[in-house]
């Protein structure tokens, strides 16, 4: 009898350690039968759930969820609600820490909530509450909310409760492991509630608790490394200045355990490789990103589907950066498959599915990307959902702009809602993985005066090259106007100022700026500014003058000399000349709307404010006057002709008015109209309008 009792007790206690290969149904039946027989033999009670959880967490990280699943079935069968709650809370927070799979997460939520409800309604007196159970209940409540994707106001009470309990004394390794798991639910809440001070306090608390972790076990070593990886990933998005120290701490931990605990080291290496890939993507170093992807693939575990999800997400991002649509879409397809295998909750899956909109935005398919953002927002937490909807609104703003829609109110509405969401969430790095989209949104917002302060601060923290069509509102290193007179805005070098700038360097700047995007040859510039000198002397003088010009400004790459040509750096300098040249190439055709024509004319004469370099009385400046006056006149004639042809009188009158205001010859402009267009009432009315302007 004693032998039978001992055998049954060992079976009950070790049933939870059955090999994962055995089916869960088999484990459940055997455990249930063993529990009933043990009860009949009046055996001593099994170990407490805390000891069972501690024993499981100390073991192989690959088997934790399976062993917790077997253990909780025993608790459910025995109507042990405390064990049911404690083990379920342990399992769910393990999911959030381990990030390998979420198999059966709905069942775990139900087990926890059923057990917690019965504990709450229990009439048994409890004069000495169990702090470990209190912590487990707070852990489970927070984990349930995170897995379900509850709104932040629903999650906040359990998060605050968990935060309070995390300050409890660390009485031994079992408590230390439980507190490390609790942090797995608390850190995401800290990130969602935008509380960097709270997150830092949490990191400091775990540094204190680390001494209590059982560092001689697989589980203890893995939990410590998993926290270091989670902390580094948190800093990747919130405080990159402190990230290098966090990465070094993780690498040091991996190196220290690699020789003794290979499984934990291997699992942590995947996280380290993922961080390296994220770093490379942030730095837009595609070769380093490829190397990190290969490392991720080398250490990826075949039984951890979330690792495949993460790998495919990063690979899709790399395809996005390379504008490799085929590769990106293929990895997105694999990622969706693995999300299903991992049984990933929608609230978590939406964060990975965001990779799709990044790829679509990189390909210029803004409408499809915006649809993805809005679909994901339906399953995300409150703050994440608002941010995703904001990303979608920014995509729709880009869609309006790139499709040439003239509905400015619609464009402004999308920009306002999207950037307001970014500012509310303090997401200064919005669209950072898609630089062209980030630049486009920023340029549009600055042009429209929407969230300009926030956008400028964001560009200062994470700069991107401006789009080719960016206007004077972009934060250029130098801004130059030539039409209607010369004006230059730039940061001067220390000790330099506008009053100290001599005429020769400024004349050289005017000359280069007045030749637009193409610039001019060194020989042409030398001849223009020093016609009295021979070629060698003139070029030497130009070289010295160019050096003096560059030394005026704080930025070193504003004026460039390449292969015998001089030009301003188009990614750092804006000029109205370059802006005008680009604008002249987009004359509306015959099929354009009247609003499009009026918009084109308005921008044309916002750029052309009068003669180029007005007031500079040199032959080379007079040549620039004639060149651009002729080009603008020709385009104005085209716009006027097409406006009359399309019977757009308002646009035609607007063209004549703005041309007159800028000093162009209106009579010459009208004389260029085709005779076939001079037999209409609109033509007569236009002549009367021109005469009225001339009589002012």
C-alpha positions as CSV (number, residue, x, y, z in Angstrom):
1,X,0.0,0.0,0.0
2,X,2.8,2.4,0.9
3,X,4.6,1.5,-2.3
4,X,1.4,2.2,-4.3
5,X,0.8,5.5,-2.5
6,X,4.4,6.6,-3.2
7,X,4.1,5.7,-6.8
8,X,0.8,7.6,-7.2
9,X,2.2,10.7,-5.5
10,X,5.2,10.7,-7.8
11,X,2.9,10.3,-10.7
12,X,0.7,13.2,-9.6
13,X,3.6,15.5,-8.9
14,X,5.5,14.6,-12.2
15,X,2.5,14.3,-14.5
16,X,3.1,18.0,-15.3
17,X,6.5,17.0,-16.6
18,X,5.2,14.6,-19.3
19,X,7.1,14.9,-22.6
20,X,5.5,17.5,-25.0
21,X,5.0,14.8,-27.6
22,X,2.2,13.2,-25.5
23,X,-1.2,14.6,-26.4
24,X,-2.8,17.1,-24.0
25,X,-5.9,14.9,-23.9
26,X,-3.9,11.9,-22.7
27,X,-2.2,14.0,-20.0
28,X,-5.5,15.3,-18.9
29,X,-7.1,11.9,-18.5
30,X,-4.1,10.4,-16.8
31,X,-3.7,13.3,-14.4
32,X,-7.5,13.3,-13.6
33,X,-7.4,9.5,-12.9
34,X,-4.3,9.9,-10.7
35,X,-5.9,12.7,-8.8
36,X,-9.0,10.7,-8.0
37,X,-7.0,7.6,-6.9
38,X,-4.7,9.7,-4.8
39,X,-7.8,11.2,-3.1
40,X,-9.2,7.8,-2.4
41,X,-5.9,6.7,-0.8
42,X,-5.8,9.8,1.4
43,X,-2.4,10.9,0.0
44,X,-0.8,14.1,1.2
45,X,-1.7,17.1,-0.9
46,X,0.4,17.9,-4.0
47,X,2.9,20.7,-4.0
48,X,1.5,24.3,-4.0
49,X,1.0,26.0,-7.3
50,X,3.9,28.3,-6.5
51,X,6.3,25.4,-6.2
52,X,5.0,23.8,-9.3
53,X,5.3,27.1,-11.3
54,X,8.8,27.7,-9.9
55,X,9.8,24.2,-10.8
56,X,8.5,24.6,-14.4
57,X,10.0,28.1,-14.9
58,X,13.4,26.8,-13.8
59,X,13.4,24.2,-16.5
60,X,13.8,24.3,-20.3
61,X,12.1,27.4,-21.7
62,X,10.9,25.4,-24.7
63,X,8.7,23.3,-22.5
64,X,7.2,25.9,-20.1
65,X,3.8,26.4,-21.7
66,X,3.2,22.7,-22.3
67,X,4.1,21.8,-18.7
68,X,1.9,24.7,-17.3
69,X,-0.9,23.4,-19.5
70,X,-0.7,19.9,-17.9
71,X,-0.4,21.4,-14.4
72,X,-3.5,23.7,-14.7
73,X,-5.6,20.7,-15.9
74,X,-4.9,19.1,-12.6
75,X,-5.9,22.3,-10.7
76,X,-9.1,22.6,-12.7
77,X,-10.0,18.9,-12.1
78,X,-9.3,19.3,-8.4
79,X,-11.4,22.5,-8.2
80,X,-8.3,24.3,-6.9
81,X,-9.2,27.8,-7.9
82,X,-6.1,29.4,-6.3
83,X,-3.8,27.1,-8.3
84,X,-5.9,27.6,-11.4
85,X,-5.5,31.4,-11.1
86,X,-1.8,31.3,-10.2
87,X,-0.8,28.9,-13.0
88,X,-2.9,30.6,-15.6
89,X,-1.4,34.0,-14.7
90,X,2.0,32.5,-14.9
91,X,1.3,31.1,-18.4
92,X,-0.1,34.3,-19.8
93,X,2.7,36.5,-18.5
94,X,5.1,33.9,-19.8
95,X,3.6,34.3,-23.2
96,X,4.3,38.1,-23.0
97,X,7.9,37.5,-21.8
98,X,8.8,34.6,-24.0
99,X,7.1,35.9,-27.2
100,X,7.4,32.5,-28.9
101,X,3.8,31.4,-29.3
102,X,0.4,32.2,-27.9
103,X,-1.2,28.7,-28.3
104,X,-4.6,28.6,-26.6
105,X,-4.5,32.1,-25.2
106,X,-8.3,32.4,-25.2
107,X,-8.5,29.2,-23.1
108,X,-5.9,30.6,-20.7
109,X,-7.8,33.9,-20.3
110,X,-11.0,31.9,-19.5
111,X,-9.2,29.7,-17.0
112,X,-7.9,32.7,-15.2
113,X,-11.1,34.7,-15.2
114,X,-13.2,31.7,-14.1
115,X,-10.8,30.9,-11.2
116,X,-10.4,34.6,-10.3
117,X,-14.2,35.1,-10.2
118,X,-14.6,32.1,-7.8
119,X,-11.9,33.4,-5.6
120,X,-13.6,36.7,-5.4
121,X,-16.9,35.2,-4.5
122,X,-15.5,32.8,-2.0
123,X,-16.9,33.1,1.6
124,X,-13.9,31.4,3.2
125,X,-12.2,33.7,5.7
126,X,-8.8,34.8,4.7
127,X,-7.1,36.5,7.7
128,X,-3.6,36.3,6.2
129,X,-3.8,37.0,2.5
130,X,-1.1,35.5,0.3
131,X,1.0,38.2,-1.4
132,X,2.1,35.8,-4.1
133,X,-1.5,35.1,-5.0
134,X,-2.3,38.9,-5.0
135,X,0.6,39.4,-7.3
136,X,-0.5,36.5,-9.6
137,X,-4.1,37.9,-9.8
138,X,-2.7,41.4,-10.8
139,X,-0.4,39.8,-13.3
140,X,-3.2,37.7,-14.8
141,X,-5.6,40.7,-15.0
142,X,-3.0,42.8,-16.8
143,X,-2.1,39.9,-19.1
144,X,-5.7,39.2,-20.0
145,X,-6.2,42.9,-21.0
146,X,-3.1,42.9,-23.1
147,X,-3.9,39.7,-24.9
148,X,-7.6,40.8,-25.5
149,X,-6.6,44.2,-26.6
150,X,-8.6,46.1,-24.0
151,X,-8.7,49.9,-24.1
152,X,-6.1,51.6,-22.0
153,X,-8.7,52.8,-19.4
154,X,-9.7,49.2,-18.8
155,X,-6.0,48.1,-18.5
156,X,-4.9,51.0,-16.3
157,X,-6.4,49.8,-13.0
158,X,-4.7,46.4,-13.2
159,X,-1.5,48.0,-14.5
160,X,-1.5,50.4,-11.5
161,X,-2.2,47.5,-9.1
162,X,0.6,45.5,-10.6
163,X,3.0,48.4,-10.4
164,X,2.2,48.8,-6.7
165,X,2.8,45.1,-6.0
166,X,6.1,45.0,-7.8
167,X,7.6,46.9,-4.9
168,X,7.0,43.9,-2.5
169,X,10.1,42.4,-0.9
170,X,11.9,39.8,-3.0
171,X,11.8,36.9,-0.7
172,X,13.7,34.2,-2.5
173,X,14.0,32.8,-6.1
174,X,10.4,31.9,-6.5
175,X,9.3,35.5,-5.8
176,X,12.1,36.9,-8.0
177,X,10.9,34.8,-11.0
178,X,7.3,35.9,-10.4
179,X,8.3,39.5,-10.3
180,X,10.3,39.1,-13.5
181,X,7.2,37.7,-15.2
182,X,5.1,40.5,-13.8
183,X,7.4,43.0,-15.5
184,X,6.6,41.3,-18.8
185,X,3.0,42.6,-18.5
186,X,4.0,45.9,-16.9
187,X,6.5,47.2,-19.5
188,X,4.0,47.1,-22.4
189,X,1.6,49.1,-20.3
190,X,4.3,51.6,-19.5
191,X,5.0,52.0,-23.2
192,X,1.3,52.3,-24.0
193,X,0.7,54.9,-21.3
194,X,3.8,56.8,-22.4
195,X,5.5,56.7,-19.0
196,X,9.3,56.6,-19.5
197,X,9.9,57.5,-15.8
198,X,7.8,54.5,-14.7
199,X,9.6,52.3,-17.2
200,X,13.0,53.4,-15.9
201,X,11.9,52.7,-12.3
202,X,10.8,49.3,-13.4
203,X,14.2,48.6,-15.0
204,X,15.9,49.7,-11.8
205,X,13.7,47.5,-9.7
206,X,14.5,44.4,-11.8
207,X,18.2,45.2,-11.5
208,X,17.7,44.9,-7.7
209,X,15.7,41.7,-8.0
210,X,18.2,40.1,-10.4
211,X,20.3,39.0,-7.4
212,X,17.5,36.8,-6.3
213,X,17.0,35.0,-9.6
214,X,18.2,31.3,-9.6
215,X,21.1,31.9,-12.0
216,X,22.0,28.2,-11.9
217,X,18.9,27.2,-13.8
218,X,17.9,27.5,-17.4
219,X,14.8,29.4,-16.5
220,X,16.5,32.0,-14.3
221,X,19.2,32.7,-16.9
222,X,16.6,33.0,-19.7
223,X,14.3,35.3,-17.7
224,X,17.1,37.7,-17.0
225,X,18.2,37.7,-20.6
226,X,14.6,38.1,-21.8
227,X,14.2,41.2,-19.7
228,X,17.4,42.7,-20.9
229,X,16.3,42.2,-24.5
230,X,12.8,43.7,-23.8
231,X,14.4,46.7,-22.2
232,X,16.7,47.2,-25.1
233,X,13.8,47.0,-27.5
234,X,11.9,49.5,-25.4
235,X,14.8,51.9,-25.6
236,X,15.0,51.4,-29.4
237,X,11.7,53.2,-29.7
238,X,11.9,55.6,-26.8
239,X,15.5,56.6,-25.8
240,X,18.1,55.7,-28.4
241,X,20.8,57.6,-26.5
242,X,20.7,54.9,-23.8
243,X,20.3,52.0,-26.1
244,X,24.0,51.1,-26.6
245,X,24.4,50.4,-22.9
246,X,21.3,48.2,-22.9
247,X,22.6,46.3,-26.0
248,X,26.0,45.7,-24.3
249,X,24.3,44.4,-21.2
250,X,22.3,41.9,-23.3
251,X,25.4,40.7,-25.2
252,X,27.4,40.4,-22.0
253,X,24.7,38.2,-20.5
254,X,24.6,36.0,-23.6
255,X,28.4,35.6,-23.6
256,X,28.4,34.7,-19.9
257,X,25.9,31.8,-20.3
258,X,26.8,30.6,-23.7
259,X,29.3,28.0,-22.5
260,X,27.0,26.5,-19.8
261,X,23.4,27.0,-20.9
262,X,23.2,26.7,-24.7
263,X,19.4,26.6,-25.0
264,X,18.8,29.9,-23.2
265,X,21.8,31.5,-25.0
266,X,20.4,30.4,-28.4
267,X,16.9,31.8,-27.7
268,X,18.4,35.1,-26.5
269,X,20.7,35.3,-29.6
270,X,17.6,35.5,-31.8
271,X,16.5,38.5,-29.8
272,X,20.0,40.1,-30.1
273,X,20.0,39.5,-33.9
274,X,16.5,41.0,-34.1
275,X,17.8,44.1,-32.3
276,X,20.7,44.3,-34.7
277,X,18.3,44.2,-37.6
278,X,16.2,46.9,-36.1
279,X,19.3,49.1,-35.6
280,X,20.5,48.5,-39.1
281,X,17.0,49.4,-40.5
282,X,16.9,52.6,-38.4
283,X,20.3,53.6,-39.8
284,X,19.1,52.6,-43.3
285,X,22.1,50.3,-43.6
286,X,20.7,47.6,-45.9
287,X,23.9,45.5,-45.9
288,X,24.0,45.3,-42.1
289,X,20.2,44.5,-42.1
290,X,20.9,41.6,-44.5
291,X,23.6,40.3,-42.2
292,X,21.3,40.6,-39.2
293,X,18.6,38.7,-41.1
294,X,21.0,35.9,-41.8
295,X,21.9,35.7,-38.2
296,X,18.2,35.6,-37.2
297,X,17.6,32.8,-39.6
298,X,20.7,30.9,-38.2
299,X,19.3,30.9,-34.6
300,X,15.6,30.7,-35.4
301,X,14.0,27.8,-33.5
302,X,11.6,25.7,-35.6
303,X,9.1,25.2,-32.8
304,X,8.8,28.9,-32.0
305,X,6.4,30.3,-34.6
306,X,6.6,33.9,-33.3
307,X,10.2,33.9,-34.2
308,X,9.3,33.1,-37.8
309,X,6.7,36.0,-37.6
310,X,9.4,38.4,-36.4
311,X,11.9,37.2,-39.0
312,X,9.4,37.6,-41.8
313,X,8.4,41.0,-40.5
314,X,12.0,42.3,-40.5
315,X,12.6,40.7,-43.9
316,X,9.5,42.4,-45.3
317,X,10.8,45.7,-43.9
318,X,14.1,45.1,-45.7
319,X,12.2,44.5,-48.9
320,X,10.4,47.7,-48.3
321,X,13.7,49.6,-47.9
322,X,15.0,48.1,-51.1
323,X,11.6,48.7,-52.9
324,X,11.6,45.0,-53.7
325,X,7.9,44.5,-53.9
326,X,8.1,40.8,-54.7
327,X,10.3,40.0,-51.7
328,X,8.3,42.2,-49.3
329,X,4.9,40.7,-50.3
330,X,6.3,37.2,-50.1
331,X,7.6,37.7,-46.5
332,X,4.3,39.3,-45.6
333,X,2.5,36.2,-46.8
334,X,4.7,34.0,-44.7
335,X,4.3,36.2,-41.7
336,X,0.5,35.9,-41.9
337,X,0.7,32.2,-42.1
338,X,3.0,32.0,-39.0
339,X,0.7,34.4,-37.0
340,X,-2.0,31.9,-37.5
341,X,0.3,29.0,-36.4
342,X,1.3,31.0,-33.3
343,X,-2.3,31.6,-32.4
344,X,-1.3,35.3,-32.1
345,X,-4.0,37.5,-30.5
346,X,-5.3,40.2,-32.8
347,X,-4.1,42.9,-30.5
348,X,-0.6,41.6,-30.8
349,X,-0.8,40.5,-34.5
350,X,-1.8,44.1,-35.5
351,X,1.7,45.3,-34.5
352,X,3.3,42.9,-36.9
353,X,0.7,43.4,-39.7
354,X,1.8,47.0,-39.7
355,X,4.7,45.8,-41.8
356,X,2.2,45.7,-44.7
357,X,1.4,49.4,-44.7
358,X,5.1,50.2,-44.6
359,X,5.7,48.2,-47.7
360,X,2.7,49.7,-49.5
361,X,3.7,53.2,-48.6
362,X,7.2,52.5,-49.8
363,X,5.7,51.4,-53.1
364,X,3.5,54.5,-53.3
365,X,0.3,52.5,-52.8
366,X,-0.9,54.8,-50.1
367,X,-4.6,53.8,-50.3
368,X,-3.8,50.1,-49.7
369,X,-1.5,51.0,-46.9
370,X,-4.0,53.3,-45.2
371,X,-6.6,50.4,-45.4
372,X,-4.2,48.1,-43.6
373,X,-3.7,50.8,-40.8
374,X,-7.4,51.3,-40.3
375,X,-8.1,47.5,-40.2
376,X,-5.3,47.0,-37.7
377,X,-6.6,49.8,-35.5
378,X,-9.8,47.9,-34.9
379,X,-7.9,45.3,-32.9
380,X,-5.2,47.4,-31.2
381,X,-5.1,49.0,-27.7
382,X,-6.5,52.5,-27.4
383,X,-3.2,54.4,-27.9
384,X,-1.9,52.0,-30.5
385,X,-5.2,52.1,-32.3
386,X,-5.2,55.9,-32.4
387,X,-1.6,55.9,-33.7
388,X,-2.5,53.4,-36.4
389,X,-5.5,55.4,-37.5
390,X,-3.2,58.4,-37.6
391,X,-0.7,56.6,-39.9
392,X,-3.6,55.7,-42.1
393,X,-4.7,59.4,-42.3
394,X,-1.2,60.4,-43.3
395,X,-1.3,57.8,-46.1
396,X,-4.5,59.2,-47.3
397,X,-3.0,62.7,-47.3
398,X,-0.2,61.4,-49.5
399,X,-2.8,59.7,-51.8
400,X,-4.6,63.0,-52.3
401,X,-1.3,64.8,-53.0
402,X,0.2,62.3,-55.4
403,X,-3.0,61.8,-57.4
404,X,-3.1,65.5,-58.0
405,X,-6.5,66.0,-56.3
406,X,-7.3,69.6,-55.8
407,X,-9.5,69.2,-52.7
408,X,-7.3,71.1,-50.3
409,X,-9.8,70.9,-47.5
410,X,-9.6,67.1,-47.7
411,X,-5.8,67.1,-47.7
412,X,-5.7,69.4,-44.7
413,X,-8.2,67.2,-42.8
414,X,-6.1,64.1,-43.3
415,X,-2.9,65.9,-42.3
416,X,-4.4,67.4,-39.2
417,X,-5.9,64.2,-37.9
418,X,-2.9,62.1,-38.7
419,X,-0.3,64.5,-37.2
420,X,-2.5,65.2,-34.1
421,X,-2.4,61.5,-33.4
422,X,1.4,61.4,-33.8
423,X,1.8,64.4,-31.4
424,X,-0.6,62.9,-28.8
425,X,1.4,59.7,-28.8
426,X,4.7,61.6,-28.9
427,X,5.7,59.6,-32.0
428,X,8.3,62.0,-33.4
429,X,9.7,59.2,-35.5
430,X,6.5,58.7,-37.5
431,X,7.0,57.0,-40.9
432,X,10.8,56.7,-40.1
433,X,11.0,53.3,-41.9
434,X,9.6,54.9,-45.1
435,X,11.7,58.1,-45.5
436,X,10.0,59.3,-48.7
437,X,6.6,59.1,-47.1
438,X,7.9,60.9,-44.0
439,X,9.4,63.6,-46.1
440,X,6.2,64.0,-48.2
441,X,4.0,64.3,-45.1
442,X,6.3,66.7,-43.5
443,X,6.6,68.9,-46.6
444,X,2.8,69.0,-47.0
445,X,2.2,69.8,-43.3
446,X,4.8,72.6,-43.3
447,X,3.4,74.0,-46.6
448,X,-0.1,74.0,-45.1
449,X,0.9,75.2,-41.7
450,X,-0.5,72.1,-39.9
451,X,1.3,70.9,-36.7
452,X,4.4,72.8,-38.0
453,X,6.1,73.0,-34.6
454,X,5.7,69.3,-34.0
455,X,6.9,68.4,-37.6
456,X,10.0,70.7,-37.3
457,X,10.9,69.1,-34.0
458,X,10.4,65.6,-35.5
459,X,12.6,66.4,-38.5
460,X,15.3,67.8,-36.1
461,X,15.3,64.5,-34.2
462,X,15.1,62.2,-37.2
463,X,16.0,64.1,-40.4
464,X,15.1,62.9,-43.9
465,X,16.0,64.3,-47.3
466,X,13.3,66.7,-48.6
467,X,11.1,65.6,-51.5
468,X,12.0,67.2,-54.9
469,X,8.9,69.4,-54.7
470,X,9.5,70.7,-51.2
471,X,9.0,74.4,-51.0
472,X,10.4,77.3,-48.9
473,X,8.7,76.1,-45.8
474,X,11.0,73.1,-45.4
475,X,13.8,73.6,-42.8
476,X,16.5,74.1,-45.4
477,X,20.1,74.7,-44.3
478,X,19.9,77.7,-46.8
479,X,17.0,79.4,-48.5
480,X,17.7,81.8,-51.4
481,X,15.3,84.1,-53.3
482,X,16.5,85.7,-56.6
483,X,13.2,86.9,-58.2
484,X,12.3,90.5,-57.3
485,X,15.7,91.0,-55.5
486,X,18.2,88.8,-53.8
487,X,17.5,87.4,-50.2
488,X,19.4,84.7,-48.5
489,X,18.6,82.9,-45.2
490,X,21.2,80.6,-43.6
491,X,23.0,80.0,-40.4
492,X,26.3,81.8,-40.4
493,X,29.5,80.3,-39.1
494,X,30.8,81.4,-35.7
495,X,32.3,84.9,-36.1
496,X,30.6,85.5,-39.4
497,X,27.6,87.6,-40.2
498,X,25.8,89.3,-43.1
499,X,27.5,92.6,-42.4
500,X,30.9,90.9,-42.7
501,X,30.1,89.2,-46.1
502,X,31.9,91.0,-48.9
503,X,30.4,91.6,-52.3
504,X,32.5,89.1,-54.3
505,X,31.4,86.0,-52.4
506,X,27.8,87.1,-52.5
507,X,28.0,87.8,-56.2
508,X,29.3,84.3,-56.7
509,X,26.4,83.0,-54.7
510,X,23.9,85.1,-56.7
511,X,25.4,83.8,-60.0
512,X,25.2,80.2,-59.0
513,X,21.7,80.5,-57.6
514,X,20.6,82.4,-60.7
515,X,21.5,79.4,-62.9
516,X,19.1,77.0,-61.1
517,X,19.5,73.3,-60.6
518,X,22.0,72.8,-63.4
519,X,24.4,75.5,-62.1
520,X,27.2,76.7,-64.4
521,X,30.7,75.8,-65.3
522,X,33.7,77.1,-63.5
523,X,34.9,78.7,-66.7
524,X,31.6,80.5,-67.3
525,X,31.5,81.8,-63.7
526,X,35.1,83.0,-64.0
527,X,34.3,84.8,-67.2
528,X,31.2,86.4,-65.8
529,X,32.7,87.8,-62.6
530,X,36.2,88.6,-63.7
531,X,36.1,89.3,-67.5
532,X,39.2,91.5,-67.2
533,X,41.4,88.6,-66.0
534,X,42.9,85.9,-68.2
535,X,41.5,82.3,-67.7
536,X,44.0,81.0,-65.2
537,X,43.9,84.2,-63.0
538,X,40.1,84.2,-63.1
539,X,39.8,80.6,-62.1
540,X,42.3,81.1,-59.2
541,X,40.3,84.1,-58.1
542,X,37.1,82.1,-58.2
543,X,38.6,79.3,-56.1
544,X,39.6,81.8,-53.4
545,X,36.2,83.5,-53.6
546,X,34.4,80.1,-53.3
547,X,36.5,79.3,-50.2
548,X,35.5,82.6,-48.6
549,X,31.9,82.0,-49.5
550,X,31.8,78.5,-47.9
551,X,33.5,79.8,-44.8
552,X,30.6,82.3,-44.3
553,X,28.1,79.5,-43.3
554,X,27.9,76.9,-40.5
555,X,27.0,74.1,-42.9
556,X,29.8,72.8,-45.1
557,X,28.1,71.3,-48.0
558,X,25.9,74.1,-49.4
559,X,27.9,75.2,-52.4
560,X,29.3,72.3,-54.5
561,X,32.0,72.1,-57.1
562,X,32.0,68.9,-59.1
563,X,33.7,68.0,-62.4
564,X,34.1,71.6,-63.4
565,X,30.6,72.7,-62.5
566,X,29.3,74.9,-59.7
567,X,25.8,74.4,-58.2
568,X,23.9,74.6,-54.9
569,X,23.3,71.3,-53.0
570,X,19.6,70.6,-53.9
571,X,19.1,68.4,-50.8
572,X,20.3,71.2,-48.5
573,X,19.4,74.5,-50.3
574,X,16.1,75.8,-51.6
575,X,16.0,78.6,-54.2
576,X,13.0,80.1,-55.9
577,X,14.9,79.6,-59.2
578,X,15.1,75.8,-58.8
579,X,11.5,75.9,-57.6
580,X,10.4,77.9,-60.7
581,X,12.2,75.6,-63.1
582,X,10.5,72.5,-61.7
583,X,7.1,74.3,-61.7
584,X,7.5,75.4,-65.4
585,X,7.6,71.7,-66.4
586,X,4.1,71.1,-65.1
587,X,1.9,73.3,-67.2
588,X,-1.7,72.0,-67.0
589,X,-2.9,70.5,-70.3
590,X,-6.2,71.2,-72.1
591,X,-8.1,68.7,-70.0
592,X,-7.2,70.2,-66.7
593,X,-9.9,71.8,-64.5
594,X,-10.1,75.5,-64.0
595,X,-9.1,75.1,-60.3
596,X,-5.9,73.3,-61.4
597,X,-5.1,76.2,-63.8
598,X,-5.7,78.8,-61.2
599,X,-3.6,76.9,-58.7
600,X,-0.7,76.6,-61.2
601,X,-0.8,80.3,-62.0
602,X,-0.9,81.3,-58.3
603,X,2.2,79.2,-57.5
604,X,4.0,80.4,-60.7
605,X,3.8,84.0,-59.6
606,X,4.4,83.3,-56.0
607,X,7.8,82.0,-57.2
608,X,8.4,84.6,-59.9
609,X,8.1,87.9,-57.9
610,X,9.8,90.0,-60.5
611,X,13.0,90.1,-62.4
612,X,15.8,87.7,-61.4
613,X,18.4,89.5,-59.2
614,X,16.6,92.8,-59.5
615,X,19.0,95.6,-58.7
616,X,22.2,93.9,-59.7
617,X,23.6,95.9,-62.6
618,X,26.0,93.5,-64.2
619,X,25.8,91.9,-67.7
620,X,25.6,88.3,-66.2
621,X,22.6,89.4,-64.1
622,X,20.9,91.1,-67.0
623,X,21.2,87.8,-68.9
624,X,19.4,86.0,-66.1
625,X,16.7,88.6,-66.2
626,X,16.0,88.0,-69.9
627,X,16.3,84.3,-69.6
628,X,13.6,83.8,-66.9
629,X,11.3,86.6,-68.0
630,X,11.2,84.9,-71.4
631,X,10.5,81.5,-69.9
632,X,7.7,82.8,-67.6
633,X,6.1,84.8,-70.4
634,X,6.1,81.7,-72.7
635,X,4.4,79.6,-70.0
636,X,1.9,82.3,-69.2
637,X,1.0,82.5,-72.9
638,X,0.4,78.7,-72.9
639,X,-1.8,78.8,-69.8
640,X,-3.8,81.7,-71.2
641,X,-4.3,80.0,-74.5
642,X,-5.5,76.7,-72.9
643,X,-7.7,78.6,-70.5
644,X,-9.6,80.3,-73.3
645,X,-9.7,77.1,-75.3
646,X,-11.4,75.3,-72.3
647,X,-13.6,78.4,-71.8
648,X,-12.1,78.9,-68.3
649,X,-12.4,82.7,-68.2
650,X,-11.7,83.0,-64.4
651,X,-8.3,81.3,-64.9
652,X,-7.6,83.4,-67.9
653,X,-8.3,86.6,-66.1
654,X,-6.3,85.4,-63.1
655,X,-3.3,84.8,-65.4
656,X,-3.5,88.3,-66.9
657,X,-3.8,89.9,-63.5
658,X,-0.9,88.1,-61.9
659,X,1.3,88.7,-65.0
660,X,0.6,92.4,-64.9
661,X,1.4,92.5,-61.2
662,X,4.8,90.9,-61.8
663,X,5.7,93.5,-64.5
664,X,5.2,91.3,-67.6
665,X,4.0,92.8,-70.9
666,X,0.3,92.1,-70.9
667,X,-0.2,93.3,-74.5
668,X,2.4,90.8,-75.7
669,X,0.7,88.1,-73.6
670,X,-2.7,88.8,-75.3
671,X,-1.2,89.0,-78.8
672,X,0.0,85.5,-78.4
673,X,-3.5,84.2,-78.2
674,X,-4.5,82.2,-81.3
675,X,-6.9,84.2,-83.6
676,X,-9.5,81.4,-83.4
677,X,-9.9,82.3,-79.7
678,X,-10.5,86.0,-80.4
679,X,-14.1,85.8,-81.6
680,X,-15.7,85.1,-78.2
681,X,-17.3,87.2,-75.5
682,X,-14.7,86.0,-73.1
683,X,-11.9,87.5,-75.3
684,X,-13.6,90.9,-75.4
685,X,-14.1,90.8,-71.6
686,X,-10.5,89.8,-71.1
687,X,-9.3,92.8,-73.3
688,X,-11.4,95.1,-71.2
689,X,-9.9,93.6,-68.0
690,X,-6.4,94.2,-69.4
691,X,-7.2,97.8,-70.3
692,X,-8.5,98.4,-66.8
693,X,-5.3,97.1,-65.3
694,X,-3.2,99.3,-67.6
695,X,-5.2,102.4,-66.6
696,X,-4.4,102.0,-62.9
